[in-house]
Amino acid sequence: MFKKAFWVPYEDCADYPTVTKAKDAISRYCAENGWFYSFPAEDAVIIEGKEYEVYRGYESGSRGNYGIKCKEK
């Protein structure tokens, strides 16, 4: 079974996203889309009642750029 996942826009793609940078990017993304969110843990976010695991690392196919991915648990 496939899980829903999406990449969050991250402008500092040359720098590894710290927990703080990831939370800031996710907060901005959710605010722009009018979604309710909360962070129950460092690498987890609840958006509109669904829990997502937060991945901070290389974005596949991006030639070494870093990214932030939210994957439904």
MOSUL-V134777 format. One record per backbone hydrogen bond with DSSP energy under -1.0 kcal/mol. CO is the residue of the C=O (numbers start at 1). NH is the residue of the N-H. If there is no record, write none. Layout:
co={CO | CO}
nh={NH | NH}
//
This chain:
co={4 | 6 | 11 | 12 | 13 | 18 | 19 | 20 | 21 | 22 | 23 | 24 | 25 | 26 | 27 | 28 | 29 | 30 | 36 | 38 | 41 | 43 | 45 | 46 | 47 | 50 | 51 | 52 | 53 | 55 | 57 | 59 | 65 | 67 | 68 | 69 | 70 | 71}
nh={72 | 70 | 13 | 15 | 66 | 22 | 23 | 24 | 25 | 26 | 27 | 28 | 29 | 30 | 31 | 32 | 33 | 35 | 48 | 46 | 44 | 54 | 52 | 38 | 50 | 47 | 73 | 45 | 71 | 69 | 67 | 62 | 59 | 57 | 8 | 55 | 6 | 53}
//
